[in-house]
Amino acid sequence: MSTPPDHGGPGAIADVARVRALLIDAAREGQALTYSGLLLALGHGFTRPKMRAL
C-alpha cells in the first residue's frame, strides 16, 4: 500500500466499495492492513473517532 491515495475527504470512510477494494487488495498481496494504514490509504490521519467510524 505504498501508493498515495487518489482522493480522500470526509466521505472516503463511508465509501464501502473503496474500503472493500483496499481490503481485498491487501489480502491478495498477503499484507496485513491496520486501521491506521487503511485510514491513510483513504486520505486520513489516524484518530480514534475516525477508526470507530471506519
HELIX and SHEET records of a PDB file:
HELIX    1   1 PRO A   10  ALA A   14  5                                   5    
HELIX    2   2 VAL A   16  ARG A   28  1                                  13    
HELIX    3   3 TYR A   35  ALA A   41  1                                   7    
HELIX    4   4 ARG A   48  ALA A   53  1                                   6    
END                                                                             
